[in-house]
Amino acid sequence: MYGLWKPRVLGAWKVPATGPVILAVNHSHNIDGPMVMGVAPRPAHFLIKKEAFVGPLGDFLTGIGQLKVDRAAADRTAITDALGVLAAGGVLGIFPEGTRGEGDFASLRAGLAYFAVRSGAPIVPVAVMGSSDRPGRLIKALPPLRSRVDVVFGDPFDAGDGSGRRTRRALDEATERIQKQLTGHLENARRLTGRRATLE
């Protein structure tokens, strides 16, 4: 990542040095996940759509500990693997919007709340900015080489209400708390980086 682009990393020290943690990353471009993997202060295991696990790339992703998930169904293997990462005190990376989009955390799926409430792991919001501003000249699907991409880590927070409840209502309430925190972090990241008000 540092060889191809110019990442500017802010707040990496906010990621807890030990113990389980969930990185909740906005997703507006394909390089957002690899960028966070490359600059995060701890190794991260991301839930990645199974369609990406093809050929040599699939072997590579598996080899570096990334987790395959079937987004079309309740993937029990992926859920078990993700909870295993957290139980072992590792870092789990999630794109809570479920798929690439505006990158503004507007529509969250319940998966992030489930992992946070079930494991008790704190969530660290991560905003990747600049990856989708404009296409590269050589490879249109990538940002311009040597362009600046900002990665802003936020303050860790707990999604649950402290009761330990895992009911549907508790997960819905946790999702609301998470959305508020992630949206607030994105606004703060825009101020810190001087990026414009909307992400393309």
C-alpha positions in Angstrom: 0.0 0.0 0.0 2.8 2.4 0.9 4.6 1.6 -2.4 1.6 2.3 -4.7 -0.2 5.1 -2.8 0.6 7.6 -0.1 -1.5 6.6 2.9 -1.9 9.1 5.7 -2.8 7.3 8.8 -4.4 9.1 11.7 -5.4 7.7 15.2 -3.8 4.3 14.8 -2.8 4.5 18.5 -6.5 4.4 19.4 -6.6 0.7 18.4 -6.3 -1.3 21.7 -2.8 -3.0 21.7 -4.1 -6.3 23.0 -7.4 -8.2 23.3 -10.3 -8.6 20.9 -11.3 -5.6 18.8 -13.6 -5.1 15.8 -12.6 -2.6 13.0 -15.7 -1.2 11.4 -14.6 0.2 8.0 -16.6 2.2 5.5 -16.5 0.8 2.0 -16.6 2.9 -1.1 -13.7 1.2 -3.1 -12.2 -2.2 -3.5 -8.8 -1.1 -2.1 -10.4 0.0 1.2 -9.9 -3.4 2.9 -6.4 -4.0 1.7 -5.5 -0.4 2.6 -6.7 -1.0 6.2 -4.9 -4.4 6.4 -1.7 -2.7 5.2 -1.7 0.2 7.7 -3.5 -1.2 10.8 -1.2 -1.4 13.9 -2.3 -5.1 14.4 -2.9 -7.9 12.0 -6.6 -8.0 11.0 -8.8 -10.8 9.8 -11.5 -9.4 7.5 -14.8 -11.0 6.5 -14.6 -11.0 2.7 -17.2 -12.1 0.1 -16.6 -15.6 -1.1 -16.6 -14.4 -4.7 -13.1 -12.8 -4.1 -11.6 -16.2 -3.2 -10.8 -17.4 -6.7 -7.5 -18.7 -8.1 -4.2 -17.4 -6.6 -6.0 -14.5 -4.9 -8.1 -17.0 -3.0 -5.0 -18.9 -1.8 -3.4 -15.6 -0.8 -6.4 -14.3 1.1 -6.7 -17.6 3.0 -2.9 -17.7 3.6 -3.0 -14.3 5.3 -5.9 -15.3 7.5 -8.9 -13.6 5.8 -12.3 -15.1 6.3 -14.6 -16.2 3.4 -18.3 -15.3 3.8 -21.4 -16.2 1.8 -23.5 -13.0 1.8 -26.5 -14.7 0.3 -27.2 -16.8 3.4 -26.5 -17.1 7.1 -23.0 -18.5 6.8 -22.4 -20.4 10.0 -18.8 -21.3 9.2 -17.9 -17.6 8.7 -19.7 -16.6 11.9 -17.9 -19.3 13.9 -14.5 -18.3 12.3 -15.1 -14.6 13.1 -16.1 -15.3 16.7 -13.0 -17.5 17.0 -10.8 -14.6 15.9 -12.3 -12.5 18.7 -12.2 -15.3 21.3 -8.5 -15.7 20.6 -8.0 -11.9 21.3 -7.6 -11.0 17.6 -8.7 -8.2 15.3 -11.8 -8.7 13.2 -12.4 -6.4 10.2 -15.9 -5.8 9.0 -17.6 -3.7 6.3 -20.8 -3.0 8.2 -22.6 -1.8 5.1 -22.3 -5.3 3.7 -21.2 -4.2 0.2 -19.4 -1.4 -1.5 -21.5 1.7 -1.7 -21.3 5.4 -0.8 -19.1 4.6 2.2 -21.1 6.8 4.5 -22.4 4.1 7.0 -26.0 5.0 6.0 -27.2 1.4 5.8 -25.8 -1.0 8.4 -26.5 -4.7 8.5 -27.0 -6.4 11.8 -23.8 -8.5 11.6 -21.6 -6.0 13.2 -23.9 -5.6 16.2 -24.2 -9.4 16.5 -20.4 -9.9 16.7 -19.9 -6.9 19.1 -22.7 -7.9 21.5 -21.9 -11.6 21.4 -18.1 -11.2 21.9 -18.1 -8.0 24.0 -15.3 -6.7 21.9 -15.0 -2.9 21.4 -15.6 -1.4 18.0 -13.0 0.9 16.4 -14.5 2.9 13.6 -12.3 3.4 10.6 -12.8 5.9 7.7 -11.0 5.4 4.5 -11.1 8.6 2.4 -9.8 9.5 -1.0 -9.8 5.9 -2.5 -12.8 6.7 -4.7 -12.3 10.4 -5.5 -11.2 9.7 -9.1 -10.0 6.7 -11.2 -6.4 6.1 -12.0 -5.0 6.8 -15.5 -3.3 3.5 -15.9 -5.8 1.2 -14.2 -9.3 2.8 -14.1 -10.4 0.4 -11.3 -7.8 1.8 -8.9 -7.1 5.2 -7.4 -4.3 7.1 -9.2 -0.9 5.7 -8.2 0.9 7.8 -5.5 -2.3 9.6 -4.7 -3.1 10.3 -1.0 -5.5 8.0 0.8 -6.5 8.9 4.3 -7.2 6.2 6.9 -8.6 7.6 10.1 -9.1 5.3 13.2 -11.6 6.5 15.8 -12.1 6.0 19.5 -13.1 2.4 20.6 -16.6 2.0 21.9 -18.9 -0.7 23.2 -22.0 -1.5 21.2 -24.0 -3.2 23.9 -25.8 -1.6 26.8 -23.9 -3.5 29.4 -26.8 -6.0 30.1 -25.4 -8.8 28.0 -28.7 -9.2 26.3 -28.6 -10.8 22.8 -32.3 -10.4 21.9 -33.5 -9.0 18.5 -34.4 -5.8 20.3 -31.0 -5.6 21.9 -29.3 -6.1 18.6 -31.5 -3.4 17.0 -30.6 -1.0 19.7 -26.9 -1.8 19.4 -27.1 -1.2 15.6 -28.6 2.2 16.3 -25.8 3.1 18.7 -23.2 1.8 16.2 -24.6 3.8 13.4 -24.6 7.0 15.5 -21.0 6.4 16.5 -19.8 5.5 12.9 -21.5 8.5 11.3 -20.0 10.8 14.0 -16.6 9.4 13.3 -17.0 9.9 9.6 -17.9 13.6 10.1 -14.9 14.0 12.4 -12.6 12.3 9.9 -13.8 14.7 7.2 -12.9 17.6 9.4 -9.5 16.2 10.3 -8.5 15.4 6.7 -10.1 18.4 5.0 -12.1 16.1 2.7 -15.3 17.4 1.2 -18.6 16.8 2.8 -19.7 13.9 0.6 -17.8 10.8 -0.6 -18.1 9.9 -4.2 
